[in-house]
Structures are given as structure tokens and as C-alpha cells.
Amino acid sequence: MRGVVHHIDLTVRDPKASFALYHAVLTALGYRLLRQGEEACGWELVSPLGEHSIDIRRAREESAGRPHDRYAPGLHHLAFAVESRAAVDEMHALLLKTGAPILDAPAEYPEYNQGRGYYAVFFADPDGLKLECVFTPPPRAAA
């Protein structure tokens, strides 16, 4: 399979402050912690397609004061796929325990995935980066 994301590096104001949320979310999704430091933290997920990693890195001091604007050039949001609606609900419960800002509670979003059961929760990290946990049913077989 081609095009699967190999790694993502996200820039945060303070990796130490962001660690708790990312660690809770990523380990719940099956990632394992590879490194944790003052400047960066990293997690890895091993799949049949290889190793996939997500790192959070400290923003440069001159940029750290700017709030994240998902409508400016750059990353709008990051979505994680899960295997069921129940997994979305479990992530929501975990997010509530961590105190993460919930942007949109778990619900069906018929405007996405051509109305075929898009079920998601949207939340934010400490820097305002929009994150999502989503379930979509497998595609229907062609007739």
C-alpha cells in the first residue's frame, strides 16, 4: 500500500505541558512511547505497513507566542481512525478525564463520508491544535 503516513511532527509551545494529553491519546490508540524529553517526545505505532511515528517538538521561542490558526497555511487538524463507534466513545471518556477541551462531542456527521456513518469526537491540544478521533464503516462493495 502506498501513501500511508510514515511520521508526523507537531510543534507545541511546551512538550512537557502537552505530554499528558498526547500520551493518553496515543497510547490509547496503540502507540508506544519512544522518547520523552524537554525539547521533544515521540511515540511509535507498528503496523503491517511498517512503523508510524508522531512527535511533538518545542516551538521556536520567537514563534511560541502565536496562537494556532487552523485556517492559516499549515495544519488544519489531525484525525485518528478507530475501529468502532464504541472506540470513539471510549476516547471521549478518556478526553474528559484528561481535561482536554472537547470541540464537538461524539456524534454522526452526515456531511462527511457521503452520509455513510461518519462518527467522531473533536478536541484540542493545549496549543489549540484541533484533533479528531473518527470511525467510518468500511466502504460498500460496488454493485
C-alpha positions in Angstrom: 0.0 0.0 0.0 1.3 3.5 -0.9 0.6 6.8 0.8 0.2 5.7 4.4 1.6 8.4 6.7 5.1 7.4 8.0 5.5 10.1 10.6 4.1 13.4 11.8 6.0 16.1 13.8 3.8 18.6 15.6 5.2 21.8 17.1 4.0 22.8 20.6 4.8 25.6 23.0 5.9 23.2 25.8 6.3 19.5 25.2 6.2 18.9 28.9 2.8 20.6 29.2 1.4 18.8 26.1 2.8 15.4 27.1 -0.1 14.2 29.3 -2.8 14.7 26.6 -0.7 13.2 23.7 0.5 10.3 25.8 -3.1 9.4 26.9 -4.5 9.7 23.4 -1.6 8.0 21.6 -1.2 5.1 24.0 -5.0 4.5 23.8 -4.6 4.3 20.1 -1.8 1.7 20.3 1.3 3.8 20.1 4.2 3.2 22.4 6.4 5.9 23.9 9.8 6.0 22.3 11.3 9.1 24.0 10.4 11.9 26.4 12.5 15.0 26.8 12.4 18.7 27.5 12.5 19.5 23.7 10.6 16.6 22.2 8.6 13.5 22.8 7.9 10.7 20.4 5.6 7.7 20.0 5.5 4.9 17.5 2.9 2.5 16.1 4.0 -0.6 14.4 1.6 -1.9 11.7 1.9 -4.5 8.9 2.9 -1.5 6.7 5.8 -0.5 8.9 6.5 1.9 11.7 4.5 5.2 12.0 5.6 7.9 14.5 4.2 11.0 16.0 6.5 13.5 17.7 5.8 16.7 19.5 8.6 19.3 19.4 9.2 22.6 21.2 8.3 25.6 19.1 11.0 28.3 18.5 10.9 31.0 21.1 10.1 33.7 18.6 7.1 31.7 17.3 5.8 30.2 20.5 3.6 33.2 21.4 1.4 33.0 18.3 -1.9 31.1 18.7 -2.6 28.2 16.3 -4.8 29.3 13.4 -6.1 26.2 11.5 -7.3 28.5 8.7 -3.8 29.9 8.1 -1.4 28.0 5.9 -0.3 24.9 7.8 -2.1 22.0 9.5 -5.9 22.4 9.9 -6.4 19.3 12.1 -5.2 15.7 12.6 -7.7 12.8 12.6 -7.1 9.3 14.0 -9.2 6.4 12.7 -10.5 3.8 15.1 -12.3 0.5 14.6 -15.8 1.3 16.0 -18.2 3.9 17.3 -17.6 2.5 20.8 -13.9 3.3 20.4 -14.8 6.9 19.6 -17.0 7.0 22.8 -14.1 5.5 24.8 -11.8 8.2 23.5 -14.3 10.8 24.5 -14.4 9.4 28.1 -10.6 9.4 28.2 -10.5 13.0 27.0 -12.9 14.1 29.7 -10.6 12.5 32.3 -7.6 14.4 30.9 -9.5 17.7 30.8 -8.9 18.2 27.1 -11.2 20.8 25.5 -13.9 19.0 23.6 -14.7 21.0 20.5 -17.6 18.7 19.4 -18.8 15.7 21.4 -19.2 12.3 19.7 -21.9 12.4 17.0 -22.7 11.4 13.5 -21.5 13.9 10.9 -23.6 13.1 7.8 -21.9 15.9 5.8 -18.7 13.9 5.9 -18.1 10.5 4.2 -21.1 11.0 1.9 -23.5 10.3 4.8 -22.1 6.8 5.4 -21.8 6.7 9.2 -19.0 9.2 9.9 -18.9 9.2 13.8 -16.3 11.4 15.5 -15.2 13.4 18.5 -13.2 16.6 18.0 -10.9 18.1 20.7 -8.0 20.4 21.1 -4.4 20.1 22.5 -3.0 22.7 24.9 -1.9 24.9 22.0 -5.3 24.8 20.3 -4.4 22.3 17.6 -7.7 20.5 16.5 -7.6 16.8 16.8 -10.2 14.2 15.9 -11.0 10.5 16.6 -13.2 9.0 13.9 -14.9 5.8 12.9 -16.2 5.3 9.4 -17.7 2.0 8.3 -15.9 0.0 5.6 -16.8 1.1 2.1 -19.7 -0.6 0.5 -18.9 -3.1 -2.2 -19.6 -1.9 -5.7 -22.7 -3.3 -7.3 
